[in-house]
Amino acid sequence: MPLPANSLLPTSLNGTSLLAPHHDGSERYVADRAPAIGATVAVFVRVPHAAHAERVFLRSIIDGEPRWAQAVVDRADARETWWRADLTIANPVNRYRFLLEGGAAPYRWVNAAGVIHRDTTDANDFWLTTFDPPPAWLEEAVVYQVFPDRFAPSAMPHHWPDWAVRSEWADPVAPDWPTSTRQLFGGDLVGLREHLDHITGLGANAIYLTPFFTAESAHRYNANTFDHVDPMLGGDAAMVQLMDAAHRAGVRVIGDLTTNHTGNHHDWFRTAQRDRGSTEAGFYFFEGDDPDDYVGWFGVKTLPKLDHRAAALAERMLVGPGSITGKWLSPPYELDGWRIDVANMTGRYRDIDTNHAVARAMRATMADVRPDGWLVAEHCYDASSDLVGDGWHGTMNYSGFARPVWSWLSEPEPRIGLMGFPSPPPRIGGTDMAGTMTDFMAALPWRSNTASMTLLGSHDTARWRSVAGDPGRQMAGLGLLMAFPGVPTVYYGDEVGVTGINSDLGRAPMPWNPTQWDQRTLAGYRSLIGVRRGSSALQRGGLRWVHTGDDCVALLRESADETVLVQVSRAAHEPITLDAQALGLHSPAATLHGDRALEPTNGSVTLTGDGPAVHIWRLDP
């Protein structure tokens, strides 16, 4: 935060935000997070007495023009004053920030990036939109990602395709990519259904299932059809049985759909190649008369790119209950949503950009057939231009969560690369990690942040255990995952210590022999997921960083009825002393995770210096 070095107010990322003014989009600060146009919404900014303000104004934008409303004192106590202002909801997207006058620093803006002592652009203003909100069940969700071929086999007979490299469950993943993508181990949806108890026993209550359509690869992102489940996975009947069992167990399931491309053996593409006058030929980018003169995703000819300008493609894939989007969300399958593969590139090619139209069409179909469905986009970079809230609910938060956590917690040497960067993530301290997270959060509506997957790894990355380098740092990352706003997502096998130094080796089959499991890591996953599932503050609270240093960070999550303090350390460090009154701690805190007590002594409280470690406490109400 760009406060002057001689400011009496510390920045929120330079030691503590306990004495800095604060607002975010959570329930303590915004009275109605899903308003309609014409509504008036009370918004609040908390101002600690050390950051005294004599006047507070709300600046909003209505029809492109700034408007001002003077805030009033709503309430005050021994440590802070809460100011209230009325925000007029005049447009679908409403941007706002606060101006504080008077006190030690007489001119301060409060926006989503923090406290700023100079004029700044609107880029980091807070957002409040009138679009339908994300599904409410996301607040309580912990997602478990399953790669179907590698999670669990069953006794069902398999008819192995000619292209497959057949492998036994205990065989290693081939180190070369062309072989590993054709290597089938025989996991299926029947096996997944038979192991739902492992997922629920871990504490997860949602599954993200990578593609299940018939395809000629282990990953199935090169679909031959979107109409049926691959027979190798058990076919359509196995999907119906899985969904029934999952829903009876209280588990949601989201599928994985490639709106950017199909496989080159897809039935649409084969028709397009045979007959350039066909409807299907308009689904793809052909650049000449030759049937092989077409655009492949990133030049990969096995993945012909879809052209979403075609109205007939929208009818088949996006629009209405009979489309691919709608079919799998409807009975008898009833998926609970979609993860969209390479959503950032969908509909974009040269001077063509239909990306937002695709996202809005899918949202409209989901509103019709599955109003509580989740639409989450794969987007590995800055997704701010795509997450206003009327299309994708959120994204896979690689840039705003996974990458900064990797940079803070990964094994010092050798470092492992992430998501196409030409070099491994830099090794940074906790202050830079928190700063990166704040920057990315500030660029999005609060609802888009909380509806995004937070993750430490996936089928497209090395295994988190291999990146972290040891169980302690692995658990430190998990502590951040369960503490952070968003939908925490665990990749299958991480909970038992599965390793892999790249995405292909990370897709190793799940070991089902408990003697191969890291039982201490498994217990830690169960504990931290349980803390997340049992805490309203961790599920839907706001976020304040209260300490950031090289080896330790601490943050507060605050809901209407609970305050939780989380301390995560990557290594041993000097103990951290905080002001107990500013923290709101008047009596011993309840320990939710870890083995360290937390109680005020002579007006202060000391956070332990051990590490790697995760400690979580519930503070006074």
TORKOL-990546 format. One line per 3 residues: number of its first residue (from 0); for each residue x, y, z of C-alpha. Coordinates in pm, 1 decimal. Layout:
BEGIN
NUM	X/Y/Z | ...
***
This chain:
BEGIN
0	0.0/0.0/0.0 | 148.6/335.2/-98.7 | 137.6/516.6/235.2
3	415.3/765.2/314.0 | 700.3/620.3/515.7 | 639.4/877.3/792.4
6	265.5/813.0/811.3 | 121.9/751.5/1156.0 | -87.5/475.5/1001.6
9	85.1/151.6/905.9 | 4.5/0.0/571.9 | -209.6/-311.1/572.3
12	83.8/-514.4/437.9 | 365.0/-365.4/646.2 | 314.6/-517.4/987.2
15	-52.1/-476.2/1073.3 | -381.0/-354.0/933.8 | -538.3/-343.7/1277.1
18	-495.1/34.0/1286.8 | -592.2/101.6/924.9 | -941.4/183.2/789.7
21	-1103.2/-112.6/615.9 | -1391.6/-215.8/392.4 | -1452.2/-521.8/177.1
24	-1750.1/-686.0/10.8 | -1837.4/-926.6/291.3 | -2148.5/-928.5/505.9
27	-2014.3/-702.6/782.8 | -1956.2/-419.5/535.6 | -2233.4/-452.0/275.0
30	-2594.1/-482.6/391.6 | -2722.2/-636.4/65.5 | -2471.3/-819.0/-154.6
33	-2728.1/-901.0/-426.3 | -2925.6/-578.9/-479.5 | -3158.8/-482.9/-760.5
36	-3137.3/-165.0/-966.5 | -3312.7/113.2/-776.0 | -3219.4/-22.7/-433.0
39	-3029.0/167.1/-166.9 | -2762.7/-37.0/13.2 | -2595.5/57.5/338.7
42	-2217.2/18.1/317.1 | -1981.6/51.2/611.6 | -1618.9/145.8/662.8
45	-1446.6/74.3/994.4 | -1201.3/337.2/1116.3 | -982.3/249.8/1415.8
48	-940.4/538.7/1656.7 | -569.8/556.8/1569.3 | -680.1/635.9/1212.1
51	-925.9/902.2/1328.9 | -1139.1/1064.7/1059.8 | -1348.6/1376.8/1108.5
54	-1557.6/1325.4/795.8 | -1616.6/1029.8/565.5 | -1764.8/1042.5/215.5
57	-1880.1/769.4/-20.8 | -1783.5/825.6/-384.3 | -1981.4/619.5/-635.5
60	-2026.6/629.0/-1011.3 | -2378.5/671.0/-1152.7 | -2420.0/670.8/-1531.3
63	-2048.7/743.2/-1566.6 | -2044.6/1045.2/-1331.9 | -1907.8/1052.4/-973.0
66	-2164.6/1111.4/-698.7 | -2097.1/1187.7/-334.0 | -2278.3/1091.9/-14.3
69	-2166.2/1191.9/334.2 | -2138.1/901.8/576.9 | -2265.5/910.6/934.1
72	-2137.8/736.7/1245.2 | -2327.2/411.1/1281.8 | -2159.7/289.4/1600.4
75	-1838.7/316.1/1797.9 | -1659.9/127.4/2072.3 | -1330.7/146.2/2257.9
78	-1121.4/63.6/1952.0 | -1297.3/187.2/1637.2 | -1579.6/379.1/1471.9
81	-1804.1/232.1/1203.8 | -1926.1/484.2/945.7 | -2234.1/415.5/730.2
84	-2327.7/555.8/391.5 | -2608.8/481.1/147.4 | -2505.6/349.5/-192.7
87	-2760.2/405.2/-470.2 | -2778.3/107.6/-706.2 | -2829.4/286.6/-1035.1
90	-2655.8/56.8/-1284.8 | -2584.5/-315.7/-1322.9 | -2224.2/-247.3/-1215.5
93	-2172.2/-1.9/-930.3 | -1818.2/110.4/-836.7 | -1743.1/299.5/-516.5
96	-1475.3/398.3/-263.8 | -1446.3/605.9/51.5 | -1277.1/940.4/119.3
99	-1161.5/1006.0/475.7 | -1083.8/1360.2/589.8 | -919.0/1489.1/904.8
102	-700.6/1323.8/1165.2 | -330.6/1248.6/1146.3 | -345.6/1188.0/771.0
105	-601.9/1438.5/644.8 | -667.9/1295.3/296.5 | -714.5/922.2/245.1
108	-891.4/704.3/-7.3 | -1005.6/356.9/98.5 | -1051.0/122.2/-196.0
111	-1006.6/-250.3/-255.8 | -627.2/-210.0/-268.9 | -617.9/-55.1/79.7
114	-550.0/297.7/205.7 | -407.6/550.0/-43.7 | -291.7/902.4/41.3
117	-313.2/1042.5/-310.0 | -556.9/1045.6/-597.4 | -581.4/720.1/-787.1
120	-770.7/566.1/-1077.1 | -1102.3/382.9/-1045.3 | -936.7/49.1/-1126.5
123	-939.9/-73.3/-766.5 | -1274.0/71.7/-658.4 | -1509.8/-168.8/-483.7
126	-1781.1/-339.7/-691.2 | -2146.1/-408.9/-620.7 | -2344.2/-560.7/-907.9
129	-2705.4/-653.1/-971.2 | -2632.1/-980.1/-1153.5 | -2762.4/-1301.8/-1003.5
132	-2525.9/-1404.2/-723.7 | -2317.1/-1720.7/-724.1 | -2484.3/-2028.1/-571.6
135	-2511.8/-2004.6/-193.7 | -2371.7/-2356.0/-143.6 | -2027.1/-2236.1/-250.6
138	-1980.7/-2072.2/88.8 | -1973.4/-2413.4/257.3 | -1798.8/-2601.3/-22.4
141	-1464.5/-2779.1/-12.2 | -1394.9/-2928.5/-354.7 | -1204.3/-3248.2/-430.9
144	-1067.9/-3273.4/-786.2 | -1080.6/-3615.1/-954.0 | -899.1/-3716.4/-1273.0
147	-1123.9/-4012.3/-1364.4 | -870.8/-4251.8/-1518.4 | -634.9/-4218.3/-1221.9
150	-862.1/-4206.2/-916.0 | -1017.9/-4548.2/-865.0 | -1071.5/-4863.6/-1075.3
153	-1363.8/-5099.5/-1034.2 | -1442.7/-5457.7/-1128.3 | -1642.5/-5350.7/-1435.7
156	-1507.6/-5495.6/-1764.2 | -1315.6/-5257.8/-1988.8 | -1284.9/-5264.5/-2365.1
159	-951.6/-5095.5/-2414.7 | -931.8/-4868.7/-2723.0 | -665.4/-4932.3/-2985.2
162	-489.5/-4602.0/-2921.0 | -439.7/-4666.7/-2549.2 | -119.3/-4762.0/-2371.4
165	-267.5/-5003.8/-2120.6 | -112.3/-4984.9/-1773.3 | -157.2/-5160.4/-1442.9
168	-261.0/-4951.7/-1142.9 | 81.6/-4977.7/-980.7 | 272.2/-4885.6/-1298.0
171	450.3/-4548.6/-1308.2 | 329.7/-4268.2/-1531.7 | 538.9/-4250.0/-1846.3
174	785.2/-3958.2/-1832.9 | 730.7/-3856.9/-2195.3 | 419.2/-3654.0/-2273.4
177	307.4/-3832.2/-2595.4 | 298.3/-4164.9/-2411.1 | 153.2/-4038.5/-2084.5
180	-144.4/-3877.8/-2260.2 | -235.1/-4218.1/-2412.6 | -165.6/-4415.7/-2096.5
183	-485.7/-4561.0/-1948.1 | -490.1/-4712.2/-1600.4 | -858.3/-4807.8/-1590.8
186	-1008.3/-4572.3/-1337.4 | -1381.4/-4522.5/-1391.3 | -1693.6/-4362.4/-1250.8
189	-1796.6/-4684.7/-1080.0 | -1470.2/-4678.7/-885.8 | -1529.2/-4315.4/-795.6
192	-1876.4/-4398.3/-667.2 | -1733.9/-4683.6/-460.2 | -1484.2/-4445.9/-298.3
195	-1714.5/-4154.9/-217.3 | -1663.2/-4238.1/148.9 | -1297.6/-4141.7/118.8
198	-1396.5/-3799.0/-11.9 | -1665.6/-3738.3/247.8 | -1436.8/-3876.1/519.9
201	-1182.2/-3614.1/424.0 | -1450.5/-3348.1/474.6 | -1495.4/-3245.8/110.3
204	-1853.0/-3197.6/-8.4 | -1805.3/-3129.5/-380.4 | -1621.1/-3299.7/-665.5
207	-1465.8/-3135.0/-968.6 | -1455.8/-3409.2/-1231.0 | -1224.8/-3354.9/-1528.5
210	-1375.4/-3452.8/-1867.6 | -1578.7/-3771.2/-1891.4 | -1667.5/-3760.1/-2262.3
213	-1540.8/-4015.0/-2512.1 | -1198.9/-3906.1/-2635.4 | -866.2/-4041.2/-2755.3
216	-650.4/-3945.7/-2460.0 | -627.4/-4007.8/-2087.4 | -719.0/-3645.7/-2010.5
219	-1019.9/-3639.8/-2249.6 | -985.7/-3271.9/-2339.5 | -996.9/-3376.8/-2707.2
222	-1356.9/-3498.5/-2702.0 | -1498.5/-3714.4/-2982.9 | -1850.2/-3624.5/-2870.0
225	-2018.9/-3423.1/-2596.7 | -2326.8/-3644.2/-2603.4 | -2210.2/-3947.3/-2405.3
228	-1987.1/-4059.5/-2121.2 | -1683.6/-4258.8/-2231.3 | -1759.9/-4635.1/-2208.6
231	-1417.2/-4675.3/-2046.3 | -1560.6/-4479.8/-1753.6 | -1883.0/-4680.1/-1742.6
234	-2095.0/-4490.4/-1992.4 | -2402.7/-4278.0/-1932.7 | -2550.4/-4520.9/-1679.1
237	-2243.8/-4493.3/-1456.7 | -2279.4/-4114.5/-1453.5 | -2644.1/-4138.4/-1348.4
240	-2552.4/-4378.8/-1069.0 | -2261.9/-4161.4/-955.7 | -2473.6/-3847.2/-942.0
243	-2747.0/-4024.3/-748.0 | -2498.4/-4161.6/-493.7 | -2311.7/-3831.6/-463.2
246	-2625.6/-3628.9/-404.6 | -2751.3/-3877.3/-148.0 | -2416.5/-3834.3/29.9
249	-2449.8/-3454.9/23.1 | -2178.4/-3414.6/-242.3 | -2207.7/-3178.1/-539.4
252	-2040.5/-3268.3/-870.9 | -1928.7/-3027.2/-1142.8 | -1819.3/-3138.8/-1487.9
255	-1549.7/-3011.3/-1721.6 | -1638.8/-2880.2/-2067.5 | -1414.8/-2755.5/-2350.8
258	-1595.4/-2463.4/-2510.5 | -1274.9/-2353.9/-2684.9 | -1217.9/-2663.4/-2899.5
261	-1311.7/-3022.3/-2970.5 | -1097.3/-3317.0/-3063.8 | -1015.2/-3369.0/-3430.7
264	-1217.5/-3692.0/-3421.8 | -1526.1/-3517.4/-3286.2 | -1837.2/-3599.5/-3486.8
267	-1896.3/-3227.6/-3559.0 | -1544.9/-3182.8/-3692.5 | -1551.9/-3494.2/-3908.9
270	-1872.2/-3368.4/-4071.3 | -1713.8/-3025.4/-4119.8 | -1411.1/-3174.6/-4294.4
273	-1621.0/-3397.6/-4520.9 | -1867.9/-3126.5/-4619.0 | -1751.9/-2766.3/-4617.3
276	-2107.9/-2662.6/-4693.5 | -2242.2/-2828.5/-4378.4 | -2373.5/-2649.3/-4072.1
279	-2087.7/-2798.6/-3871.3 | -1827.5/-2641.8/-4099.7 | -1933.1/-2306.9/-3953.0
282	-1837.9/-2431.4/-3606.7 | -1464.5/-2412.3/-3682.0 | -1206.1/-2175.5/-3828.0
285	-1114.7/-2302.2/-4175.4 | -861.8/-2085.4/-4357.3 | -851.7/-2249.4/-4699.0
288	-1015.4/-2510.6/-4915.9 | -804.0/-2797.5/-4789.2 | -987.4/-2997.8/-4516.6
291	-670.0/-2985.3/-4306.7 | -633.7/-2608.5/-4333.1 | -798.7/-2524.7/-4002.9
294	-704.0/-2348.9/-3679.7 | -598.3/-2564.9/-3389.6 | -579.7/-2437.7/-3034.7
297	-223.4/-2305.4/-2994.9 | -152.9/-2464.5/-3332.6 | -229.4/-2815.6/-3200.8
300	-407.0/-2984.9/-3491.8 | -572.5/-3246.4/-3270.2 | -766.9/-2963.4/-3100.6
303	-959.1/-2768.5/-3369.2 | -1080.9/-2436.0/-3231.0 | -1451.9/-2353.5/-3217.3
306	-1594.3/-2041.2/-3381.1 | -1870.3/-1914.1/-3155.2 | -2004.4/-1671.6/-3411.9
309	-2207.6/-1965.8/-3546.3 | -2565.8/-1946.9/-3419.7 | -2610.4/-2320.0/-3472.7
312	-2311.8/-2388.8/-3247.1 | -2468.5/-2180.3/-2971.8 | -2790.5/-2381.2/-3005.2
315	-2605.9/-2709.8/-2977.4 | -2357.0/-2618.3/-2709.7 | -2476.5/-2323.4/-2502.7
318	-2840.0/-2222.8/-2525.2 | -3134.5/-2395.5/-2363.0 | -3208.6/-2724.5/-2186.5
321	-3131.6/-2929.5/-2498.6 | -2782.6/-2787.8/-2544.1 | -2471.3/-2961.9/-2416.1
324	-2459.4/-2708.9/-2133.4 | -2817.2/-2781.2/-2034.2 | -2835.9/-3155.1/-2098.3
327	-2585.1/-3261.0/-1833.1 | -2728.6/-3021.8/-1575.2 | -3074.7/-3172.7/-1623.3
330	-3222.7/-3510.5/-1520.1 | -3112.5/-3783.1/-1520.2 | -2756.9/-3652.1/-1477.6
333	-2803.9/-3329.4/-1279.9 | -2448.5/-3200.8/-1264.9 | -2413.0/-2908.5/-1025.5
336	-2216.9/-2690.1/-1264.9 | -1935.6/-2666.0/-1514.5 | -1567.2/-2588.0/-1506.3
339	-1481.0/-2442.6/-1848.0 | -1147.9/-2544.8/-1996.4 | -927.8/-2259.0/-2129.6
342	-1218.4/-2022.5/-2077.3 | -985.3/-1726.7/-2123.0 | -937.1/-1823.5/-2492.0
345	-1291.6/-1933.5/-2567.4 | -1435.9/-1729.6/-2854.5 | -1115.2/-1530.1/-2902.6
348	-918.4/-1543.2/-3224.8 | -741.2/-1250.3/-3388.2 | -998.8/-968.7/-3419.9
351	-1287.3/-1190.6/-3301.6 | -1402.1/-1189.1/-2940.4 | -1725.5/-1364.2/-2842.4
354	-1597.2/-1470.5/-2500.3 | -1841.5/-1273.7/-2289.4 | -2133.9/-1376.0/-2509.6
357	-2045.6/-1743.6/-2453.9 | -2024.8/-1696.7/-2078.2 | -2354.0/-1506.5/-2062.1
360	-2529.5/-1767.8/-2276.7 | -2415.2/-2045.1/-2045.6 | -2526.2/-1850.0/-1739.1
363	-2869.8/-1796.6/-1894.2 | -2906.7/-2169.4/-1963.9 | -2799.5/-2253.7/-1611.4
366	-3052.2/-2006.2/-1473.4 | -3321.2/-2199.2/-1659.3 | -3220.7/-2557.3/-1585.2
369	-2994.0/-2538.2/-1277.3 | -3035.0/-2202.9/-1099.0 | -2790.4/-2305.3/-826.6
372	-2528.2/-2426.4/-1074.6 | -2168.0/-2303.4/-1056.3 | -1991.9/-2177.3/-1369.9
375	-1617.7/-2151.4/-1307.1 | -1358.7/-2063.1/-1570.2 | -1008.1/-2189.2/-1620.1
378	-807.5/-1868.8/-1637.3 | -442.2/-1883.8/-1537.1 | -359.6/-1513.9/-1555.0
381	-532.8/-1179.9/-1489.3 | -904.0/-1255.9/-1525.2 | -1033.2/-913.8/-1421.0
384	-1174.2/-823.4/-1763.7 | -1377.5/-1146.2/-1770.8 | -1522.5/-1157.6/-1418.6
387	-1766.2/-869.6/-1390.6 | -2028.8/-1116.3/-1268.8 | -2273.1/-1167.3/-1555.5
390	-2081.6/-1460.6/-1707.3 | -1836.5/-1686.8/-1529.1 | -1903.6/-1684.5/-1155.2
393	-1532.5/-1715.0/-1083.5 | -1206.3/-1859.4/-1204.1 | -941.7/-2112.0/-1106.3
396	-732.2/-1873.9/-901.2 | -380.2/-1960.8/-1012.2 | -245.8/-1604.3/-1035.9
399	-407.6/-1456.8/-727.6 | -353.0/-1754.4/-498.2 | -154.3/-2055.4/-622.7
402	136.0/-1864.8/-778.5 | 203.5/-1634.6/-478.9 | 174.0/-1929.2/-238.4
405	416.8/-2132.5/-452.6 | 653.9/-1834.9/-448.9 | 638.6/-1812.3/-69.8
408	635.5/-2177.0/31.6 | 805.0/-2380.0/-240.0 | 1124.7/-2577.0/-195.0
411	1410.6/-2323.6/-226.0 | 1599.2/-2541.3/-479.0 | 1525.4/-2677.0/-730.3
414	1224.8/-2462.1/-807.6 | 935.9/-2597.2/-1013.8 | 764.6/-2392.8/-1285.6
417	394.6/-2310.6/-1294.2 | 149.4/-2271.2/-1583.0 | 364.0/-2187.6/-1883.5
420	592.1/-1922.6/-1732.6 | 942.2/-1928.2/-1882.5 | 1098.1/-1952.9/-1536.5
423	992.6/-2085.5/-1196.1 | 811.5/-1846.7/-962.1 | 1049.1/-1618.9/-770.9
426	1109.1/-1689.2/-404.9 | 939.3/-1410.2/-209.5 | 855.5/-1316.8/147.4
429	514.7/-1316.0/307.3 | 464.9/-943.4/249.4 | 501.5/-980.2/-126.9
432	276.0/-1286.1/-123.8 | 1.9/-1095.3/56.2 | 55.3/-796.8/-172.6
435	9.3/-1009.2/-483.8 | -306.6/-1163.3/-340.6 | -443.1/-818.3/-253.4
438	-368.1/-683.3/-601.7 | -557.4/-963.8/-772.8 | -849.8/-949.6/-529.7
441	-876.6/-573.1/-572.6 | -929.4/-611.0/-947.0 | -1244.5/-823.5/-906.3
444	-1585.9/-793.4/-748.5 | -1588.4/-952.5/-403.2 | -1841.8/-1210.3/-525.1
447	-1612.7/-1315.1/-809.3 | -1330.1/-1369.5/-562.9 | -1541.3/-1579.6/-329.6
450	-1685.0/-1784.7/-619.4 | -1338.4/-1870.1/-754.2 | -1149.6/-2191.9/-689.6
453	-851.7/-2143.2/-463.2 | -601.9/-2421.2/-520.9 | -244.2/-2531.5/-457.7
456	-223.4/-2756.7/-761.1 | -428.1/-2944.4/-1016.8 | -397.2/-3187.6/-1306.6
459	-215.7/-2908.7/-1493.1 | 60.5/-2855.3/-1235.1 | 324.2/-3040.0/-1040.3
462	204.3/-3192.2/-714.6 | 186.9/-2951.5/-422.9 | 389.9/-3191.0/-205.0
465	672.5/-3183.5/-461.4 | 657.1/-2805.2/-488.9 | 654.5/-2748.2/-112.6
468	933.6/-2997.9/-64.2 | 833.0/-3121.5/280.0 | 515.6/-3203.7/476.4
471	543.5/-2895.2/696.2 | 533.7/-2645.6/410.3 | 267.2/-2856.7/240.5
474	47.3/-2812.7/547.6 | 129.0/-2440.0/567.2 | -8.1/-2404.0/215.0
477	-317.0/-2600.0/309.6 | -368.8/-2366.0/604.6 | -372.3/-2069.3/368.0
480	-602.7/-2257.4/130.9 | -860.4/-2322.7/402.1 | -827.8/-1971.3/544.2
483	-857.1/-1769.2/225.0 | -1173.6/-1631.9/59.0 | -1284.3/-1853.2/-228.9
486	-1373.6/-2217.9/-279.3 | -1083.6/-2436.2/-154.5 | -1002.3/-2717.7/-396.9
489	-786.9/-3022.0/-318.0 | -635.4/-3237.4/-593.2 | -691.7/-3609.4/-536.1
492	-404.0/-3777.3/-354.2 | -249.6/-3461.7/-211.1 | -400.6/-3560.2/121.3
495	-191.2/-3878.4/136.3 | 134.7/-3731.1/5.8 | 126.6/-3813.1/-367.4
498	419.2/-3648.8/-549.1 | 508.1/-3550.8/-907.5 | 745.0/-3285.5/-1039.5
501	528.4/-3192.4/-1339.1 | 166.0/-3220.1/-1447.3 | 205.3/-3554.5/-1624.1
504	390.1/-3724.5/-1337.9 | 144.8/-3560.8/-1098.7 | -137.9/-3760.2/-1259.6
507	-24.7/-4079.6/-1090.6 | -295.8/-4327.0/-987.8 | -436.3/-4282.2/-638.4
510	-265.0/-4531.6/-404.9 | -539.1/-4725.5/-225.9 | -308.9/-4918.6/5.7
513	-313.9/-4721.0/334.8 | 39.8/-4838.9/413.0 | 152.4/-4607.2/130.8
516	-21.5/-4305.4/281.5 | 135.3/-4027.7/483.6 | -107.0/-4064.6/772.5
519	6.8/-3746.5/946.8 | -60.0/-3544.1/633.1 | -399.8/-3710.8/594.6
522	-487.8/-3621.2/953.7 | -381.2/-3262.8/890.1 | -603.6/-3237.2/581.9
525	-899.4/-3374.0/774.4 | -838.4/-3130.4/1058.8 | -800.3/-2817.1/848.6
528	-1091.5/-2904.4/618.5 | -1298.6/-2963.3/931.5 | -1203.7/-2620.1/1065.1
531	-1307.5/-2460.4/736.0 | -1637.0/-2649.5/724.8 | -1716.9/-2551.0/1083.7
534	-1641.4/-2179.1/1065.3 | -1875.3/-1912.7/929.9 | -1586.9/-1663.9/931.1
537	-1366.6/-1883.2/712.0 | -1657.0/-1960.4/480.0 | -1794.8/-1612.5/420.6
540	-1606.1/-1357.5/629.7 | -1406.8/-1056.1/520.4 | -1027.6/-1049.8/508.7
543	-775.3/-833.9/692.5 | -403.2/-902.2/693.3 | -277.4/-828.7/1044.9
546	86.3/-925.8/999.3 | 311.9/-1004.0/705.4 | 681.4/-1084.5/732.9
549	930.9/-1293.0/545.4 | 847.1/-1618.0/722.5 | 508.2/-1555.9/883.6
552	172.2/-1408.8/788.9 | -140.4/-1364.4/997.0 | -489.5/-1271.9/885.7
555	-835.3/-1215.1/1027.9 | -1154.0/-1354.4/876.3 | -1465.6/-1187.7/1019.0
558	-1830.1/-1278.7/959.1 | -2135.0/-1132.6/1129.7 | -2111.8/-1384.8/1413.3
561	-1748.4/-1498.2/1427.5 | -1390.2/-1374.1/1412.6 | -1104.1/-1612.2/1335.5
564	-730.7/-1539.5/1349.8 | -502.9/-1750.0/1128.5 | -123.9/-1762.7/1158.6
567	79.1/-1943.5/890.8 | 459.1/-1975.8/908.5 | 698.0/-2124.1/654.3
570	989.6/-2142.1/901.1 | 1080.3/-2055.4/1258.2 | 1085.2/-1680.1/1323.5
573	1075.4/-1424.2/1599.5 | 742.0/-1427.0/1786.9 | 489.1/-1166.1/1669.7
576	336.4/-921.4/1919.0 | -1.5/-763.6/1843.2 | -215.9/-511.9/2029.2
579	-486.5/-716.9/2200.6 | -744.1/-436.1/2208.2 | -695.0/-356.6/1840.0
582	-733.9/-726.6/1770.5 | -1052.8/-741.1/1978.9 | -910.0/-1006.7/2210.0
585	-1014.3/-967.6/2574.5 | -997.7/-1326.0/2699.5 | -824.6/-1650.0/2595.6
588	-910.3/-1749.7/2239.0 | -1047.3/-2090.7/2146.9 | -785.7/-2296.4/1960.4
591	-928.3/-2443.5/1640.5 | -602.5/-2583.8/1496.8 | -251.7/-2613.0/1635.8
594	-127.4/-2654.7/1989.0 | -57.2/-2298.1/2100.8 | -276.8/-2101.5/2340.5
597	-359.6/-1739.5/2265.5 | -445.4/-1502.5/2547.2 | -385.2/-1133.4/2616.3
600	-117.1/-1029.1/2863.1 | -68.7/-665.2/2964.7 | -265.4/-541.4/2666.4
603	-83.1/-746.4/2402.5 | -84.4/-1093.4/2257.1 | 208.9/-1293.4/2122.9
606	190.9/-1525.4/1824.9 | 428.4/-1819.9/1842.8 | 751.6/-1829.8/1643.4
609	747.6/-2196.4/1541.1 | 737.8/-2309.3/1181.7 | 645.1/-2444.4/941.4
612	312.9/-2429.1/1121.9 | -54.0/-2337.4/1104.5 | -241.7/-2199.6/1404.2
615	-607.7/-2095.7/1401.7 | -802.3/-1936.8/1686.3 | -1159.5/-1816.9/1734.1
618	-1156.5/-1477.2/1905.0 | -1407.0/-1312.5/2135.9 | -1745.7/-1248.4/1973.3
***
